Amino acid sequence: ISTLLGISSAVVDNVPLVQASINMFGTTAPTDDPLWQLVALAAGTGGSILPVGSIAGVTLMTIEGVGFLWYCRRVSLWAALGFAAGLAVYQLQTSMSA
């Protein structure tokens, strides 16, 4: 679910997506549950896959005049790899601490 949240965060602002996950899981998962760490990681890094998914991407496009396609060609792949690596490292850390 967190992976889908992260990928969705590339298209939609991550704040409403995190709020939706809080509404879905807030009553079943305690505040210190590892789920919330994973939600924050996925929404935060997934938002950078496309420039419209993060305020940093939108700011880069506005201030530096970077186009959407330029961003997609030069940054999106690296952001997607970082997203996948972050999730993999998180899962590895979680499995090692259990």
Secondary structure as GFF3:
##gff-version 3
##sequence-region A 1 98
A	DSSP	alpha_helix	2	9	.	.	.	ID=ss1
A	DSSP	alpha_helix	14	25	.	.	.	ID=ss2
A	DSSP	alpha_helix	34	46	.	.	.	ID=ss3
A	DSSP	three_ten_helix	51	53	.	.	.	ID=ss4
A	DSSP	alpha_helix	55	64	.	.	.	ID=ss5
A	DSSP	alpha_helix	68	71	.	.	.	ID=ss6
A	DSSP	pi_helix	72	76	.	.	.	ID=ss7
A	DSSP	alpha_helix	77	97	.	.	.	ID=ss8
###
